[in-house]
């Protein structure tokens, strides 16, 4: 009886730890022109793969989806989250054969040796409306890619798209008042949520407490950095929920917006989050290595604690830190020259942050101990 109780407790521990969100990292390759003039030279794909494995990171987001990078992760047990660039959306939306062409180049030669787990059709499409409006092509492109995957007999790679918090959600203060911004909420997000529910996919969002902190002078920096200071909390006076960090407030604002539309059960994946260690515009004094390390350590500690968010005990399903390494151009115009990497340009570590998935290791250890215990009895 005692042995059965012990095994039962261990297996319940496995169930508990397996629900922790996975923590991944983004690797964005610079443009060809930047790469050609980069100092030091950009590392080859196999070196990127080796560096990520050395960091014990088991999930990687590749917004550029370079085939040589996808190939470099073959047989590594690292799951890959690929993205299709926004400029390709009109072509894929208008012609399903072009969706097949993309899959023949980026998925079919490598899958399943490379563990492609998710494809995002576009990234922050609502942000680009002022320059070029890709929104009319978003849903048709997503459906064409989904149908093309099934046509090829690949039914285990879900398809979604990635949104930016600031162009999608009305507010984070308080989270209970959040909704999807209109008219995109009804025209784009709602039919997408129905598609995600029908296909067992996830809602993807870029979530940067750093950017919200810079926009709102009333937010204490410690609240954005997961610091446990006295009075370092904010209350949602509508729900009575108390928040101890800005990340949870933003995540719950997303969850509330989905619930308002009736889709609260769809998993949420944070496709980008991070804190810059330098660069940016004049006056960005908070973009420094000390704060960046605080944010990363606080984020990882919070995710590994298993407490979820105040409105959802399971919290978000996955989180991808932006990004693996600094680039000479600071990540392009969208990131305004900021340095986001957990590695420097020469691939040396900037922070002492353990991002490996402890939940999986703990779960396997629990199974091993249960097995040994049963053999011994």
C-alpha positions in Angstrom: 0.0 0.0 0.0 2.8 2.4 0.9 4.6 1.6 -2.3 1.5 2.3 -4.4 1.1 5.6 -2.6 4.7 6.5 -3.3 4.4 5.7 -7.0 1.1 7.6 -7.2 2.7 10.7 -5.7 5.6 10.5 -8.1 3.3 10.2 -11.1 1.2 13.1 -9.9 4.4 15.1 -9.8 5.1 14.1 -13.4 1.6 15.4 -14.3 2.2 18.7 -12.4 5.6 19.4 -14.0 4.6 18.5 -17.5 2.2 21.4 -17.6 5.0 24.0 -17.2 5.4 26.3 -20.2 8.4 25.5 -22.5 10.9 28.3 -22.8 12.5 28.8 -26.2 14.5 31.4 -28.0 14.3 33.3 -31.3 17.2 33.3 -33.7 16.7 36.0 -36.4 19.2 36.1 -39.2 20.2 39.6 -40.4 19.5 40.7 -44.0 21.9 39.5 -46.7 23.5 43.0 -47.0 24.0 43.2 -43.2 25.3 39.6 -43.1 27.9 40.3 -45.8 29.4 43.3 -43.8 28.9 41.8 -40.3 31.8 42.0 -37.9 32.5 39.5 -36.5 31.3 37.2 -39.4 27.9 35.5 -38.8 28.2 32.0 -37.4 27.3 29.1 -39.8 24.0 27.3 -39.1 25.6 24.3 -37.5 27.3 26.6 -34.9 24.0 28.2 -34.1 22.4 24.8 -33.5 25.4 23.7 -31.4 25.2 26.9 -29.3 21.5 26.4 -28.6 22.0 22.8 -27.6 24.8 23.9 -25.3 22.3 26.3 -23.6 19.9 23.3 -23.2 17.2 25.2 -25.0 14.7 22.8 -26.6 12.5 25.2 -28.6 13.7 27.7 -31.3 11.7 30.2 -33.3 13.1 31.0 -36.8 11.3 34.1 -38.1 13.4 33.9 -41.3 13.1 30.1 -41.8 16.3 29.7 -43.7 16.4 26.1 -45.0 20.1 25.7 -44.0 19.1 26.6 -40.4 16.2 24.2 -40.5 18.5 21.4 -41.7 21.0 22.2 -39.0 18.5 21.2 -36.3 17.9 17.7 -37.7 18.1 14.9 -35.1 18.6 17.4 -32.3 15.2 17.0 -30.5 14.8 20.8 -30.7 11.3 21.9 -31.8 11.2 24.5 -34.5 8.7 27.4 -34.8 8.9 28.7 -38.4 7.5 31.9 -39.8 6.5 33.1 -43.3 7.5 36.7 -44.0 4.7 39.2 -44.5 5.6 40.1 -48.2 4.8 36.4 -49.2 1.2 36.6 -47.9 -0.4 38.0 -51.1 1.1 35.3 -53.3 0.2 32.4 -50.9 -3.3 33.8 -50.4 -3.9 34.0 -54.1 -2.4 30.7 -55.2 -2.3 27.5 -53.1 0.4 26.1 -55.4 2.7 28.8 -54.0 1.9 27.6 -50.4 3.0 24.1 -51.6 6.2 25.6 -53.1 7.1 27.2 -49.7 6.5 23.9 -48.0 8.6 22.0 -50.5 11.5 24.3 -49.7 11.2 24.8 -46.0 9.3 21.7 -44.6 9.2 18.7 -46.8 13.0 18.2 -47.2 13.6 18.2 -43.4 10.4 17.0 -41.6 10.3 14.9 -39.4 14.1 14.7 -38.9 13.9 18.4 -38.0 11.1 18.8 -35.4 9.0 21.5 -37.1 6.2 22.1 -34.5 4.5 25.2 -35.7 4.3 27.7 -38.7 3.3 31.3 -38.3 1.9 32.9 -41.5 3.1 36.4 -41.1 4.3 38.4 -38.0 2.7 41.5 -36.6 0.7 42.0 -39.8 -1.4 44.7 -38.1 1.7 46.8 -37.4 2.6 47.1 -41.1 -0.7 48.6 -42.3 0.8 52.1 -42.6 3.5 50.8 -44.9 1.7 48.0 -46.8 -1.6 46.4 -45.8 -1.3 42.6 -45.7 -4.4 42.1 -43.6 -6.7 41.1 -46.5 -4.4 38.3 -47.4 -3.8 36.9 -43.9 -6.7 34.5 -43.4 -6.7 33.1 -47.0 -2.9 32.5 -46.7 -3.3 30.7 -43.4 -6.0 28.5 -44.8 -4.0 27.7 -48.0 -1.0 26.7 -46.0 -3.1 24.5 -43.7 -4.7 22.8 -46.7 -1.4 22.3 -48.4 0.1 20.6 -45.3 -2.8 18.2 -45.3 -2.5 17.6 -49.0 1.1 16.5 -48.3 -0.1 14.2 -45.6 1.4 16.4 -42.8 -1.3 16.8 -40.1 0.8 17.4 -37.0 2.1 20.9 -37.8 -0.4 23.5 -36.7 -0.7 26.9 -38.5 -1.3 30.3 -37.0 -0.2 33.9 -37.2 1.6 36.2 -34.8 0.2 39.5 -33.4 1.7 42.4 -31.6 0.2 43.3 -28.2 0.1 47.0 -29.0 -1.7 46.8 -32.3 -4.1 44.1 -31.1 -5.2 44.6 -27.5 -7.0 47.7 -26.3 -5.4 47.9 -22.8 -3.6 46.1 -20.0 -4.9 48.3 -17.2 -6.9 46.6 -15.9 -6.7 43.2 -17.7 -10.4 42.6 -17.1 -11.2 45.6 -19.4 -9.1 44.3 -22.3 -10.6 43.6 -25.7 -9.3 43.1 -29.2 -9.0 46.4 -31.1 -11.6 47.1 -33.7 -12.3 46.7 -36.6 -9.5 44.0 -36.8 -11.0 42.2 -33.8 -14.2 41.2 -35.6 -12.8 41.1 -39.2 -9.6 39.2 -38.6 -9.1 38.0 -35.0 -12.5 36.4 -34.5 -12.5 34.2 -37.6 -8.9 33.3 -36.9 -9.8 32.2 -33.4 -12.5 29.9 -34.9 -9.9 28.5 -37.2 -7.4 27.9 -34.4 -10.1 26.1 -32.3 -11.1 23.9 -35.3 -7.5 23.0 -36.1 -6.1 22.7 -32.5 -3.7 25.5 -33.0 -2.5 28.3 -30.7 -2.9 32.1 -30.5 0.5 33.7 -30.9 1.5 37.2 -29.6 4.5 39.3 -29.1 4.5 40.6 -25.6 7.1 43.2 -24.4 6.7 44.6 -20.9 9.7 46.9 -21.7 7.7 48.7 -24.4 4.6 49.1 -22.2 6.8 50.3 -19.3 8.3 53.0 -21.6 4.9 54.2 -22.6 3.4 54.5 -19.1 5.5 56.5 -16.6 3.3 55.2 -13.7 4.6 51.7 -14.0 7.5 51.0 -11.5 10.5 49.5 -13.2 10.6 46.7 -10.6 7.1 45.7 -11.5 8.2 45.2 -15.1 11.3 43.3 -14.0 9.6 40.7 -11.7 11.2 42.3 -8.7 9.8 41.4 -5.3 9.6 44.9 -3.7 7.2 46.0 -1.0 4.0 47.5 -2.6 5.2 46.2 -6.0 1.8 45.1 -7.1 -1.2 46.4 -9.1 -4.8 45.5 -8.4 -7.5 44.9 -10.9 -10.4 46.7 -9.1 -13.0 45.0 -11.3 -12.0 41.4 -10.5 -10.1 41.9 -7.3 -7.1 40.1 -8.7 -3.7 41.3 -7.5 -0.8 41.4 -10.0 2.9 41.2 -9.0 4.4 41.7 -12.5 3.6 43.4 -15.8 4.1 40.2 -17.9 1.1 38.5 -16.1 -1.0 41.7 -16.6 -0.4 41.7 -20.3 -0.9 37.9 -20.6 -4.2 38.1 -18.8 -5.3 41.0 -21.0 -4.8 38.7 -24.0 -6.7 35.9 -22.2 -9.5 38.2 -21.3 -9.8 39.5 -24.9 -10.1 35.9 -26.2 -12.7 35.1 -23.5 -14.8 38.1 -24.5 -15.0 36.5 -28.0 -15.7 33.0 -26.5 -12.4 31.3 -27.1 -10.8 31.2 -23.7 -9.6 27.5 -24.2 -7.2 28.2 -27.0 -3.5 27.9 -25.9 -1.5 31.2 -25.9 2.1 31.2 -27.1 4.3 34.3 -26.4 6.2 34.4 -29.7 8.5 37.2 -28.5 9.5 38.8 -25.2 12.7 40.2 -23.8 14.5 43.3 -22.5 17.2 45.2 -24.4 20.7 45.5 -23.0 21.6 48.5 -25.0 21.1 50.5 -28.2 17.8 52.1 -29.1 16.9 55.8 -29.0 18.5 58.5 -26.9 17.3 58.4 -23.3 16.6 54.7 -23.1 18.6 54.4 -19.9 16.6 51.3 -18.9 18.0 49.4 -21.9 21.0 48.0 -20.0 22.5 44.6 -19.2 21.6 44.7 -15.5 17.9 45.2 -16.2 18.0 42.7 -19.1 19.4 40.0 -16.8 16.8 40.9 -14.1 14.0 40.5 -16.6 15.3 37.2 -18.0 16.0 35.7 -14.6 12.6 36.9 -13.3 10.7 35.6 -16.4 12.4 32.1 -16.3 11.9 31.8 -12.5 8.2 32.8 -12.8 7.6 30.4 -15.7 9.3 27.5 -13.9 7.3 28.2 -10.7 4.2 26.7 -12.4 1.9 29.4 -10.9 0.6 30.4 -14.3 -1.2 33.8 -14.4 -3.9 35.0 -12.0 -6.7 34.3 -14.5 -5.3 31.0 -15.8 -3.5 28.4 -13.6 -1.8 26.9 -16.7 -0.7 30.3 -17.9 0.8 30.6 -21.3 1.8 27.4 -23.2 5.2 28.5 -24.5 7.4 31.6 -24.3 10.2 32.5 -26.8 12.8 35.0 -25.6 13.9 37.6 -28.1 16.6 36.8 -29.0 19.6 34.4 -29.2 22.3 36.9 -30.1 23.0 40.6 -30.7 23.3 41.7 -34.3 25.2 44.7 -35.7 21.9 46.3 -36.8 20.2 45.6 -33.5 17.5 43.4 -35.0 16.5 45.8 -37.8 14.2 48.8 -38.0 11.4 47.2 -36.0 13.7 47.0 -33.0 15.3 50.4 -33.5 18.9 49.3 -33.1 18.4 47.8 -29.7 20.5 44.8 -28.4 18.2 42.0 -27.3 20.6 39.0 -27.4 21.3 36.6 -24.6 24.6 36.1 -26.4 26.9 38.9 -27.7 27.8 39.2 -31.4 30.8 36.8 -30.9 28.4 34.3 -29.2 29.7 34.7 -25.7 27.1 34.5 -22.9 26.0 37.9 -21.5 23.9 36.5 -18.6 23.9 33.7 -16.2 20.3 32.5 -16.9 19.4 28.8 -16.9 16.7 28.5 -19.6 16.6 24.7 -19.8 13.3 23.0 -19.3 13.5 21.7 -15.7 10.0 20.3 -15.8 10.9 17.7 -18.4 14.0 16.7 -16.6 12.1 16.5 -13.3 9.3 14.4 -14.9 11.7 11.9 -16.3 13.5 11.6 -13.0 10.2 11.0 -11.2 9.4 8.1 -13.7 12.9 6.7 -13.2 12.6 6.8 -9.4 9.2 5.2 -9.5 10.6 2.4 -11.8 13.5 1.7 -9.4 11.2 1.8 -6.4 8.9 -0.8 -7.9 11.8 -3.1 -8.9 13.2 -2.9 -5.4 9.9 -4.0 -3.9 
